[in-house]
Amino acid sequence: MAKTVYDVIVIGTGAGGGMAIHALCEAGAKVCALNGSRRLDPRKDFRNHKQPFDMPFRGLGDPLKRKDYIGYMDNEYTEGIWEHDIVYTTAPGTVWTWRRCFAVGGKTNFWGRSSARFSDIDFKAATRDGYDVDWPIAYEEIAPYYSRVERMIGVASTVQNRPSNPDGEYLPPMNFRCIDRILESGSKKIGIPYLPDRIAQLTRSHNGHPGCHFCGNCTEGCDTGSFFSTPWFFLPAAEKSGNLEIRTNALAKNILTDENGHAAGVAYIDRDSMQEVEVYGRAVVVAASCVESARILLNSKSRYWPSGIANSSGQVGRNLCDHLYGTTARGYFPQLLGQPSFPDNVSASTVAWMPRWQNLEHPKQEKFIRGYSVYPDGGCSGFPYYADQLEGFGRDFKREIKRRYPAPVSFYIQAPTQRSDSNYVSIDPEVKDKYGIPAARISFAWDQNTLLMWEHGKQACEDLLRASGAEYLGAGQIDIPGTSLHETGTLRMGNDPKRFVTNRFGQTHDVPNLYICDASVFPNCTDKTTTLSILAFSLRTAEYLIQNRKA
Amino acid sequence: MLAKVAAVSQFPGFSKWVFASEHVHNEAPAARAAAYTPLFFNALEFKTADQLSELIIPRDDAPGAHDAGVVEFIDFMVAHDVDLQYPFRTGLAWLNMFAAEKYGSDFLSLSTGQQQSLVRKLAYRAEQSPTEIQGQEFFATFRHYTVLGYYTSRAGLEALDYPGLRLYSTSPECPHKNDPEHTHLAAPKF
């Protein structure tokens, strides 16, 4: 029997894979998409509109299972939707939480939706401050792709004319709440920007997707598709083209090579039968997310590629970057004590942002290079977590909980790490997952530059709270690495094949029919979230692949 | 402006939400408590825990912990969490011991005023004694679970006027256009 050969095998169905699938199927390519987990029906399977009292454990989860939850997004509402079976290890001294979505669509099902464009300040950062390398592309090359992505997915914001934040094509912004107005007036006094976030949340209906209903439970998945995710926005259309086959529970193991060392397909483990299956294609797109994509390439060893496919540079898995997340300041607004409740929790709280304001005029104004952004949070947000800090019991205690309900405020920093030789993904020499695939091992530590940003951010947020008339209650903790889900850089793009894994189009230097469509190609992680840029770069890579097929 | 979305039922997955919102106020708490069979507490523990939770979050304009069935939540959580079982069982026993020591009777048999005076010694730093640390720790844990149970119940979230119980047709907007710093708001309601 003649074996089926697809035009393209795509590993992963999240932002990068979903976009590649969408673009390739539209162009007429026959695509086989591999997803390591199951498929959900977002209309039925999401529990975002259940209230705590609808859940047996009030959303807290069964204590027996709670011990295995990975991070706040893994909870009773999303039970079974996060990956728990594929082990990974950390090098001595490294702590890392690696959250992977156990559903087709990956983390687009639950993402934070902040969607700022990268800028030339990011792409040319090395020219400005002398550290590391520039990106191999300029903003004007990627700008048209950003515009197309914004039109596809719908991003709400305003034109802000900031040097680090090129403006795009936006739906009406989220309106400012009371806490935003207060912080905005404080920010003006101390010269920090406080603006509507760029958020992929549909403030009105868009391309046939209904406008948001502002329930505030986005990180539990949306059952109306009112923010972008690939199961709502890309996969149905791709399937309608007749060009897409999605294989679920298909955990990619390694890339198969032909007699020339080129990609010939993918070997995967069918997680239902535990059998290894081979699927063949003329090109392979890897979009499994930063750590997993590196693991797949490193595990793809052959006569041609003794240290992993497309790894002649030795750079596969290197240069892992992440966003440092942490609560820079907490406080409350005395002016809001005892005021009526206000719907502050309408978007899981990314209504506003404080986009990078450091090192813009001169690259070395601060003690650190580059910059960070901050997201404010607060107001009436469901459960009154501050209650444990109050003393007492009875009527006064109950009244104080009610009185403080609209008043809490806090800030979350998003600070990029810089590339370092000691931050990387490798293959654990001993540990394999239960499918027999050698596990990823992560070596990572925050760098000095990022920790200086954290210190700077704590001071800035304290200053902002005081300028806004708030009571300052202190700073919180730095979250453990991996929390942000914004890892980048294990398969960096660059023009020099000796130093970079892919070229400026995301095509690997070594293997012409192997392409990378996720954040692992990003040379550094900037202060901005990754998804919008993954979509833009993936679209560009997919169209480059299509062009190469025709040539 | 913050119009509640009228056609909630158009959205898939909301039927339970609509059902629940229509059902709120007219359930008789006593009848429901009778329908719940404790999974962990014995009868005396259950009644004691119910009373202690009501002392922490009493009925005022809004329902209290008893109305909201907080004791059922606590029993359910303790039954499912082995780490809580020893602290709750010994804690309730300690409370009875404390009541006997101070008033010669178990906790439930005391007047509300006597119960409150015992709890005050556990709840306020100024009244705490170093010999009663076990009771203070139990009370802190018990209060934590009372707050958790109450403010995840419909009654508790309604008492806070939790805005997530409603949906909105437009992104909610600050109504105080002329007071950006919010220093001239109406007198506090609560």
Interface residues (C-beta under 8 A of the other chain):
Chain A: R43 K44 F46 N48 H49 K50 Q51 P52 F53 D54 P56 F57 R58 G59 L60 D62 P63 L64 M174 N175 F176 R177 C178 D180 R181 I182 E184 S185 G186 T203 G211 C212 H213 F214 C215 G216 N217 D223 T224 F333 Q335 L336 L337 G338 Q339 P340 S341 F342 P343 D344 N345 V346 S347 V351 C380 G382 F383 P384 A387 D388 E391 G392 F393 G394 R395 F397 K398 R399 I401 K402 R403 Y405 S468 G469
Chain B: L2 V5 F11 P12 G13 F14 K16 W17 A20 L55 I56 I57 P58 D60 A62 F73 F76 M77 H80 D81 V82 D83 L84 Q116 V119 A123 Y124 R125 R143 H144 V147 L148 G149 Y151 T152 S153 R154 L157 A159 L160 D161 Y162 P163 G164 L165 R166 L167 Y168 S169 T170 S171 P172 E173 C174 H176 P180 E181 H182 T183 L185 A186 P188 K189 F190
